[in-house]
Amino acid sequence: MNLICITDAVKLFGVSSKTLRFYESVGLLHPIRNDDNKYRYYDAAAIERIRQILILRKMQIPVKDIVRIYENEDMSTVVKVFVNRIDEIEEEISALTELKQIVNEFLQAMMKSGITKISALPLLYEEMDKHLDAINKQNQQNSHYQKLSEISDRLTREPDIRILELPEMRMLTSIRTDSGQSDVDYYNDWNLLHNHKKLSGIHSGFEYQNRLNETVVLRMMSANDINNSPFTEIYFEGGLFATCALYVDEDIGSYLRKVISHFESNSYYQIDYKNNGELRHEILIETILSDDEQRERIELLVPIRKRLPNHALFNNGSTVENVSLDEINQSNPILWSEDYALSSEIRHINSPKFSIPTGINVRYPFRVDLAFRMGRDIISQYDGAGRGIPEIIIRYGKEDFTIYNSSCEDLTVLSKGIKFHQPVLGNICHIPIKQIFDPHAVNHLTWIIGAKHFAFAINDEIQYCSIDNPYMKMDLMNMPEQEIIIDTGQGIFKTYFSQIRVSQLRIPYKTNIKKGR
């Protein structure tokens, strides 16, 4: 008798082992259990049963009705189930046809009213019809099973997708240390025998299919747990995941394709692929509470990451005039400040470019205050062009905030601008400034990348300020910390720093409850 294990069945049919175990729990499947390794095996009859079940599910036949079909082998039960399904489809077709008519009438009414802001809708409507016709023609050329799969995908309800961030954690896997293979049944038995229960709370236990199509179970371990089990422990790096809930008997593949498709056009997040095209982490399945306690409910968790916003979709903020530094300070309060330790004034040493890694990490919003002056001593061994005042650059990850000058011999005039990367978006902006000061005196420079203002000041005089910048509307709390590094760019004269202060600004808490509601 030819048998295949559950791992091969998963690979053959493209379903999860959790789905096959669910069909077993409701009495649709009766696998053969091996006493030696407790694996599930399927004979030819069971394989044919799985194929039939999947076809019926593609037809949207409920599991309870499939159970009735196999419990009552007479043809009348099968006919009744199919007649009921046809009636349901007819109702769906009738409802969709009626909805289409209503939408069309509403569209025509809007067009007659001369609403020009939706003038593109007729073209969109026409293109949608063409697209549906093309799909129908393509379906006629496919096999019956492929056609059922495509129709099933189209009828699968749109998932309610949420985004969550899982923490880093230790996890005990079902992969045995002796064989390197996953053994879910032995894993469950071992945990029960040693009273190792799943930790309370959500997002503490998962499963996934590995590259060998084995089901791997993960269970969170507490910080003080000692792994004396015959199973391997892993470090779960956490990160962002997109989730959607469904029942285990629903078409998991269809939901997964809809989640992936959703993020192809999402402006803020994307599926987290590594450079080799593989996912950052396997797609996880988590069992959650069911609303009716009759059907097992699960969540799909797909790894995602933030998409670098396209700066062309945003403006660069609105420039404001006649605003004082005191006003900006009040609107962008400091949470904490740290001074870079200066044992003596920092200067160029035989180099036209000098970098100061401060070792101070902050996240948006932040500010940097510098006190610097130009020396009259020329950098030794400098053979560059005769640029006098160097650029003063604040580096924050891949983003720079720079005050710069053009090449000039008159060192009493700073000429003339600031250059910066728009926070988060990364596009470069050039802004001319008018302030004139003596570069050989001590000058105070301030960059405020705040939650309410984006500003630059020289000697406490605001040279540039903008509000409503795109980054101010983003979730700054989840932005990563970066180190502040000070650079001096090119210049033939030494630059001396007497103060480098980095401040973390307060992130305003955005409440969801509005006054009076």
N, C-alpha and C positions, 0 to 999 in steps of 0.2 A: 504494500500500500504506500503510494507516494504522499508524503506529508511536507508541508512547508510551514515554517515558523512564523510567528506574528510579525517579526521584522521584515521577512520577505513579502508577507501579505501587504504590509504598509507600503513597501516599495512598489509592488505590483499594481496597487489600486490608487496610490497617491492620496491616501487618507491617513489620519493620525491613529496611533494605537489606542488613544483614549476613546475614539469613536468606535473602534472594533470592540473594546471592552464594554462600552455602553450597550451595543447591540447584544452582547453576551448577557448583560445584566437584565435586559428586558425579555430574554428568552428567544431571541432571533437566531443566535449562534450558539453552538455547543462544541467548542474546541476540545481537542484531546490534550490532556495534561501529562507531561512526562514527570515521573516520580523522582528522577535523578536531578533535573535542573528546574522543574516546575514551569518550564516555558509552555506557552500555548502553541499548539500545532493544528493545522487545518488540512482535512482531506479534500478530495476532489468535490464531494458534495457540498462541503462548507464553502469552498472557493466559489462554486456556482451560486450558492446562497448569497454570498457577499456581493457578487456581481448583480444579482437580481435586486437586492436591497438598494444598492447604489442607483440603479436605473429608476426604481420607484421613487427614491428620494429626489432624483433630478426632475421627476414629474411633479414634485411638491406633494407627494402622498405622505400624510403624517405617519409617524412611527407607530402610533396606536392602531392605525388602519392596516399597516403592513403586518403587525402582530396578528390582527384578525384574519388576514389573508392566509397566513401559515397555520393558524389554529383551526381554520375551517377550510379544508382543501377543496370543497365543492366549488364549482364555477360560479354559483350564485353570489357568493361573498365577494369574489374578485369583481364580478360585474357591478355589484352594488357600490363598491369602493370607487371604481372608475367612473360610474355614472355620477356619484357625488362630486368627484373631482371635476368632471366636465361641467357640472352645474356651477361649481365655484368659479371655474374659469370664465364661464359665460357671464357670471355676475361681475367679475373683474373687467372683462371686455366691455360690458355695458356701462360700468362706472367710468372707465377710462374714456370711452367714446363720448359719454355725456360731459365729462370734464373737458375734453378737447373742444367740444362744441361751445361750452361756456367760456373757455379761455379765448377761443376765436371770436366769439361775439363781443367779449370785453375788449379785445384788441381792436376790432373794427369800430367800436364805440369811441375808443380813445383816439383813433386816427381821424374820425369824423370831427372830433372836438378840437383838432389841430394841435395836439400836444407834441411839440417838435422834439422834446428831449428824449423821446423813445422812438425816433424816426427810424432807427436801425432794426427794430423788432421784426418788421416784415421780411427783411433779408435773412435774419436769423431763423425765422420760422420756415422759410423756403429751404434754407440750407439743411435744417433739421430733417425735413421730409426727404431730401435727397440722400442724406446720410442713412436714414432708416431703410430706404429702398435699396441702397448699396449693401447694407447688412443682410437684408432678406435674400438678395440674389446670391450673396456669398454663402449663406446658410444652405441654399439649395444644392450647393456643390460639395458640402461636407457630409460625413457619415452621420447616421442617426444619433450615435452617442455623442459626437462632437456637437451636433445641433442641440441636443438636450442640454449639454454643458453650457453652451452659449446662452440659451434661453434661461437656464437656471441662474446664470450670472446676472442677466438683465432683470430677472424678477426678484433677485435677492434684495431685501430692503437695504437702503443706504445706512451704513453703520453710524452710530453716534460715537464719534471719535473724540477721545480726551487725550490730553498730554500730561504726563506725570514724570517726576524725577525720582528714580529709585536710588537709595543710598548705597554706599559701599558696605559690603558685609561678607562674613565668612559663611560658606555653605558646604554642607555635606552632600556629596553626590551618590548616586546609585552605582557608580563605576567601581568595580572591585579592584583592590590593589594587586591581587595575585594574577588575574587574567587580563585586566585592562578593559573588560567588557561590562556593560550595564546589566545588572540583575535586579530588576524592580521588585520581584516577588520576595527574594531573599532580603533585599533592603528593607521592605516593609516589615517582614517577619522579625528581622534583627532589631528594628526600632521599637516594635511592640514588646519584644522580650526584654529589652533594656529600658523600657519606659521612656523612650525618647519621643516625646510628642512634638507635633508642629507647634512652634511658638505662636502665641496668640497675636491677633491682628492680621491685617491684610498685607500682601506683598512679602510674605515670608516663606512661601513654598511654590515651586514652579516645576514644570517639566518641558522637555523639548526633544526633537528628533535630531540625533547627531548625524554625521556624514555617513555612518554605517547603517542609517535608518533604525538605530536602536533608540528606544525611549529612555531618556535620562531624567531622573527625578532629583530636584534640588530642595534642600531644607536648610533654613537659616540656623546658624549656630550662634549661641551667645558668646560674648567676648571672653568668658571664663571657661568655656567648654574645652575639654581635652579630648582630642580625637583618638580614641582607642578602638575604633571600629575597623572592620575589614574593608572599608570604603575610602575613596580618596576625598580629600578636602580641597576646595578651590577658593580663590579670592575673587568675589564678584565685584567688578568695578563700578556697577551702577550706571547712572547716566539717564538721559532722556529716552522715554519710550512713548509711543502712541498706542492707545488701548481701545478696544471695542468689545462689548459683551455680546454673547450669542449662546444658544443652546448647543450642547455637544452633538446633537443629532442633525444640526444644520450643516450646510456645506461650508466647512472651514476654509477650503481653498478659494471659494467665491468671495468670502469676506476678506481674506488676506489680499486678494487681487484688488479689491475695492480700496483697501487701506493704502496699498502701494500707489494705486492710481491717484488717490486723493492728494498725496504729497508730491506728485509730479508737477502739479500746478499750484502748490501752496507757496505763497510769497515769503513765508517766515521760517518754515522748517522743511527738511528733506530727509529721505531715508538715509541712514548712516552707513554708507558703504566705505570700506577701506580701499586703499590704492589698487589692490588686486581684484576689486570688484565684489569681494565677499562682504557680507554684513558684519558690522562691528561685533554683534552678538547674535546667537541663534534666536529665532522667533520663539518666545516663551508662551506657555499656556498656564493659566492659573485658575483653579476651581474657586468659584465664588458662590454666595448664597443665591438660591433660586427663589423667585417670587411666588411660586406655587408648590414647591417641594415635590413636584412630580417629574420634572425634567431637569437634568443636571445642567447647570449654567457655568460657563467659563468666560475668561477674558483672554483675548489675544494681545500680546505685547510685542511691538515691532520697534527695534532701535531706530531712533531718529536723532538729528542734530539741527542746531540753528543754521538757517541758510543766511549767508552774507547778503544783507539787503541790497537791492539795486538802487544806487544813489539817484539814478535818473527818475525814479518814481517819487522822489521827495524833493522838497525845497531845502535850502540851506539855512532856514530860519529867517526871522525878520529883524533887521538892524534897528536898534533904538538909539536915540540921541539924548543928550542932556540928562544922563543918569549918573549918579555919584557912586563912588566905591562903597560908601557907607550903606547906600540903599541895596547894592548888590550883596554886601556882606550879611545884611539882615535877612535877605531872602534866601541865602545859601549858607546856613549856619554850619560851623565846624563841629564835627563829632570828636575828632582827636587830631593832634599835630605831633610831628616828630622832626627834630632837627638832625641833619646829617652831622656827625661829629667832625669838627675841624680843629685839628691840633694846631694848625697854622694856616695861613692863607694858601689856598690851592692855586697852582699856577701851571702853565705849560712848562714842560721839561724836555728840551731838545726835540720838540715835536710840534708841527703845525696843527695837530688835532689831538685833543685831550678828552678822555671819557671818564666820567665819575659814576660808577654804579653805586647808588645810595644804599642798596639793600632794603629799601623801604617799599613795601607792596601796598597798593591801594586798588580799589575798584571805582568805577564811575559812580557818583560824581566826586571830583577831587580838586585840589588847588595846589600850586607850587609857587613859593615865594623865593626869589633869589636876590642877593646883593652882590654886585660885581663892579669891577673897574678895569680899565685898560692900563697897562704899564707902558712906559716909554722905551722899555728895553725890548730889543728884537730877539726873536727865537733863534738860538744858534743853529747853524747848519741848515737854515731854511732857504730853499732855492725856488720857492714858488713865486707867483705873480705878486705884485705889490699891493695886496689887499690889506687894509689896516684893521678895521673893526671886524672881528670874526662873527660868525653866526652863533647865537646862543640857542641851543636845541634842547628841548625836553623830549626824551623818548619814552613812549609808553607802549610796550609791545611792538606792533608794527606801525604805530601811529606816532607822528612827530608834531611838535608845536614849536615853531621857530621864529625868532626875530632876526632879520638879515639886513645887509646893506649892499649897495653896488660898489664896485671898485672905485675908490676915490683916494686922493692924497690928503684932503682936508679932514683931519680927524676930529674937528670940532663939530662936524655935522654928521649925524647918523642918517643914512640914506638906505632905505626908507620903506620898510614894510614888515608884515608878518606873513608867515606861510604855515598852514596847518592841515592835517587830515581831519575831515569831518568825523567826529567821534562815532564809532561803530560802523558807519557807512564806508569810510576810508577814502573818499574822493578828496583831492587836494584843492584848497582855496588860497588865493593870494589877496591880501588886503593892504593897501597903502596906509601909512601912518604919517602924521604931521609933527609929532613931538621932536624937538631938537634939544639935545642935552650934551653936556661935556662928557665924553666917554672916559676921560682920565679921572673924573670924580666918581665917587661911589654912587651907583644907580640901583634903584630897586625895581625889579621886574616881577609882575604877578600874572599868572595864568589861572583863571577860574573856569573850570569845566563843570559847571554847577547843574543842579536839577531845575533851576529856574532861569539862570543866565549863563551864557557863554561869553567870557569877557577877557580882555587883555589890558593891562595897565602898566605905565612907566611912571615911577616916582609918585604913585598914588593918583595919577590922572588917567582916567579911562580913555583908551585909544580906540577900542572897538568893543561893541557889545551887541549880542543878538539874543532873541528869545524864540520860543516855539521851534527849537531845533529838533530834528527827528529823534535823536537819542533820548531826549527828555520824555518822550511818550513811551519808551520801552521799559521793560522790567529790569531796572538797574541792579536789583538785589541779586539776580542770577548771573550777572556779568562776572567773568573770572578776574581775579586779582592779577596785577602786573607790577613789575618793578619800575620805579622811576630812575632813569639814567640821564645824566647831564652831559651834553657834548658841546664843544666850542667851534666846530667847523673849521674853516680855513682863515688864516690871518697871520701876519708877520709879527704882531706884537703879542706879548704875553697877556693873558687874562687872569685876574685874581678874583676869587670868590671869598666873601666874608660871611655869607649866610646861605644855607640851602635848607629850606623848610618845606616839608610835604604834609598836607592836611587831607584827611578823609572827611568829606562833607556828608551831612546827614541826608539820608534817602527818605523822602516823604512817604508816609504810609497812605496808600490809596484805599479808602473805605468803600465798601459796596453798598452800605445802607445809607440811603439818602434821608435828609431831614424831613420829618413828617410822614415817613413811610415805614 
